[in-house]
Amino acid sequence: MRKTNILVTGVGGDIAQGIIKCLKETRDNLYLLGVDIDPYAAGGKMASKFILAPAAAEEEKYLEFIKYTVNKYKVDYVFPSTEPEIIVFHKHRDYFSERKIEIFINTPFIIDTFFDKYQTALFLKRIGLAYPSTFLINEYNGQLRYPLIIKPRISRISKQIIKIANTEEFKFYKNRISEAIVQEYLGDEDEEYTTCVFSDGRRRHSITFKRRLGYGGLSKKVELVINKEINALADAIAKNCNLRGSINIQSRKTPRGFVPFEINPRFSSTVYFRHCFGFQDVKWWLELFEKKPVTFPSRYKKGIGVRMLDEVFFDAA
């Protein structure tokens, strides 16, 4: 029986490593290609073969590398794990669809809307959900109270997100982040929730964790949360963007309820946590492409997950 050949990008990162762990627990007959710009990418040790890749910022060079790799290794599926790589695949998706290579990325509308934090706020407003007050920085004129948030308009995971305490700090950071937005600071860090919602195009299913960050911004500890308000919020977002696949919603509890402040159109760092809780969106999305029925098993009613660190070693001889 021919193996299923799967390419996973960005294997130096926690998201790709979580995806690989999910895939290995999903089926046996896999040949996993791992690529990364770092020759010492730890996730390369988890793959059947590791290949050094150019940076996605060098789009033409990166695209030629990907085309060569998927053709040489007869790749069936590609899991892009980093946002710059997702954008490249998004822009060139026709090349892969014409060759019947399935890419685990969302629709153009979802990517264009949710990688743009300003458009995300407008989307939430348009569908009648709570949203953080958000302004383009060149249009901001003191409408918010301190503290507030300055961050890039175009998503770059959690990089360059600055909590601003006063006018002096605002003036200092205003011109130091390109294409920035100014956003209302919501609630507090102890009431932050991460929700994954998956849809097969007809049914929608979600899981929520209350999380504690650590290890440089990763979800260090997650606690399963069953909350009807968050479930309804996730369902409304998925329904209104015609989701077919997986997205991740970040929200905080505030006096006006749970308010989403980020919607990530990609797998998130909690992908393996939720897989262990029975929410197997990597497996389900794979089954969608294979035209297999997706079944959502009943999930745990309570539970806590804690991230574990590990080490790998490279022969420098």
C-alpha positions, 0 to 999 in steps of 0.5 A: 500500500502506498504511503500518504506523503505529507509535508509539514512546514515550519517544523522548528515551531510548536504548532508544526510539532503539534500537527506532527504528533496529531498525524502520527496518532491519526494513522500509521501509513505516513511519510512525513516531510518536515521543512524549516529555515533552521537546520537545527529545527527540533521538529525535523527529528519527528519527521521521516525526512527533514529538508532545509527551506528558504524563508517564505519572505523570499517568496519566489525562492520559497515557492520554487523550493515548495514546487520542487519538493512536492513534485519530487516526493509526490506530496499528497497534503501540505500543512503550512504552520507559519503565517508567512508560509500560509500567505504564500500558499494562499496566493498560489493555491491554484497551482496546488489544486490543479495538481490535486495537492490538498493544502490545509488553509482556509478560504480566501475570505477567512484568510484575508479577513482574520489575518487583518486585525482591523478587518477582524473587528469590522467583521465582528461588528458586522455580524452583531458580536461583541468586539474590541474598539479598534482604530487605525493608528493614523485615525486614532485621536484619544478615543480609548482609556489607558491601558490600551493595545498597539499591535500590527494590523497584519497578523504576526502571531504575538509579536510586537503587541504592546500594552500602553499605559499612558500618553508618553508610551503611546507617543514613543511606540506610535511610529515604531510599529508599521501599519499598526492598530490601536485597540481597547484593552480587554479584561485581564490576563487571568480571564483569557480563553482560546477556542478552536472551532471546526466545521465540515461545512454543515456542522460546527464543533468547538472546544475552549480552554482557559489558558496560562501562558509561559515558555515565551508566550506558549500556552503552558497550562490549559483547563477545559471550559464548558461555556454556552456563551463561548460556544454560541460565539464560536458557532456564530463566527464559524457560520458567518464566515462559511467555515470549512476547516479549523480556526482559533478564537482568542477571547477575554471575559469582560463585564459585557461578556466574552469578547473575541479579540483575535481570530487566527485562520490556522492551527494554533499552539493548542492543537495537540492539547485538544487532540488529546481531549478528543477534539481532533481537528487535524484528523477531521480536516484530513477526512474532509479532503478524503471525503470521509464522514467526520464524526464528533465524539463526545468530549471530556467534561473537565480536564487540565493539560500541561505542556512538557518541554523536551530536548533533541540533539544534533551531531555536529561532527 
